[in-house]
């Protein structure tokens, strides 16, 4: 299996918009209102947003290629949550096309994220997950993340709100007790 993770560029924007559109429509269909999903997955708007994002100097958006086809993407940025102790980075999102779920790609992406975080001397990685997203709950728990009790409520328009909670993995720099299983495999 030929898997390659590379920094995204403007030429990847079409595939990135397609991935977000398809991932959101499957993953969040029962969690978020349909009109919110439609707004967030508008192809043209996402295409232009990803083009602009990948033009920024120092962006941290990556695409995941399997046999030369982009099947996923993620963004890793400096942690901005002041209440997270130590040096931290945030996984802004990980999207993998639904046809590639449960095939080990997510775990390989996380190993890459962990290696990148370790190289940049972060000791904590965190993310915000929608409450009720059981697939993500399971995946990130398998990768060693735990909920730390932080919750935020997001206004998604038209009087609707969604709750997100933070999941944290604090032992990124530690290699004590490191086994193949510590990454969820």
SVG drawing of the C-alpha trace seen along z (x, -y; Angstrom):
<svg xmlns="http://www.w3.org/2000/svg" viewBox="-34 -34 46 37">
<polyline fill="none" stroke="black" stroke-width="0.4" points="0.0,0.0 1.6,-3.3 0.6,-6.0 2.2,-9.4 1.5,-12.5 2.5,-15.8 1.9,-19.5 -1.1,-20.6 -0.8,-23.1 -3.3,-25.1 -3.6,-22.4 -5.1,-20.1 -8.0,-22.4 -10.5,-20.6 -9.9,-17.2 -9.9,-18.9 -13.3,-20.5 -14.6,-17.1 -13.2,-15.3 -14.8,-17.8 -18.1,-17.7 -18.3,-13.9 -16.9,-13.4 -19.3,-15.9 -22.4,-14.5 -21.7,-11.1 -20.1,-11.8 -22.4,-14.6 -25.7,-13.5 -27.3,-12.6 -25.4,-15.2 -26.0,-18.5 -28.9,-20.1 -29.0,-19.4 -29.0,-23.1 -25.8,-23.7 -24.1,-20.8 -25.1,-22.1 -23.7,-25.6 -20.4,-24.2 -19.9,-21.8 -20.6,-24.2 -18.1,-23.0 -17.1,-26.4 -16.7,-28.1 -14.6,-25.3 -12.5,-25.2 -11.7,-28.9 -11.1,-28.7 -8.6,-25.8 -6.9,-27.6 -6.4,-30.7 -5.3,-28.6 -2.7,-26.7 -1.3,-30.0 -0.6,-31.3 3.1,-31.0 3.6,-28.5 0.2,-26.8 -0.1,-23.4 -2.6,-21.6 -1.6,-18.2 -3.1,-15.8 -3.0,-12.0 -2.3,-10.2 -3.0,-6.5 -1.7,-5.2 -1.4,-8.8 -5.0,-9.6 -5.9,-12.1 -8.1,-10.3 -7.8,-12.5 -6.4,-15.7 -5.7,-17.2 -4.6,-20.4 -2.2,-20.7 -1.7,-24.1 -0.1,-25.7 -2.4,-25.2 -4.4,-28.3 -6.3,-27.1 -4.6,-28.8 -5.9,-26.3 -4.0,-23.4 -0.8,-22.9 2.6,-22.7 3.4,-23.3 0.5,-22.1 -0.7,-21.8 -4.3,-21.3 -5.6,-19.0 -8.1,-21.3 -9.6,-18.5 -8.9,-15.1 -11.1,-14.1 -10.8,-10.8 -13.2,-9.8 -15.7,-7.3 -14.7,-4.6 -11.3,-4.5 -12.6,-4.3 -11.7,-1.3 -8.7,-0.4 -5.9,-1.8 -5.4,-5.1 -6.5,-7.2 -4.0,-5.4 -1.2,-6.0 -2.2,-9.7 -2.1,-10.0 1.3,-8.4 2.5,-11.1 0.8,-13.8 2.5,-12.4 5.9,-12.3 5.5,-15.9 4.4,-17.1 7.3,-15.4 9.7,-16.9 8.3,-20.4 8.7,-19.7 5.0,-19.8 4.1,-17.6 0.3,-17.8 -2.0,-17.3 -5.6,-18.2 -8.8,-18.5 -12.4,-19.5 -15.0,-16.8 -18.8,-17.2 -20.7,-15.5 -22.3,-12.4 -19.6,-11.7 -19.1,-8.2 -16.8,-7.2 -14.4,-9.9 -14.7,-9.2 -13.7,-5.6 -10.8,-6.5 -9.2,-9.1 -9.7,-7.0 -7.8,-4.2 -5.0,-6.7 -4.7,-7.6 -6.8,-10.7 -9.0,-11.4 -11.7,-14.0 -10.4,-16.7 -13.8,-18.2 -13.6,-21.3 -16.9,-21.9 -17.9,-24.7 -21.2,-25.5 -21.1,-26.6 -23.8,-28.7 -24.5,-27.0 -27.2,-29.5 -31.0,-29.7 -31.2,-29.3 -29.3,-25.9 -26.3,-25.1 -23.8,-22.2 -21.7,-21.1 -18.0,-20.2 -15.7,-18.7 -12.0,-18.7 -9.9,-15.5 -6.3,-15.6 -3.2,-13.4 -0.4,-14.7 2.4,-12.2 3.7,-13.1 7.4,-13.6 7.4,-10.5 8.7,-7.3 8.4,-5.4 6.0,-2.4 5.8,-3.1 4.5,-0.1 2.8,0.4 -0.5,0.5 0.0,-3.0 -1.0,-4.5 -4.2,-2.5 -3.1,0.4"/>
</svg>
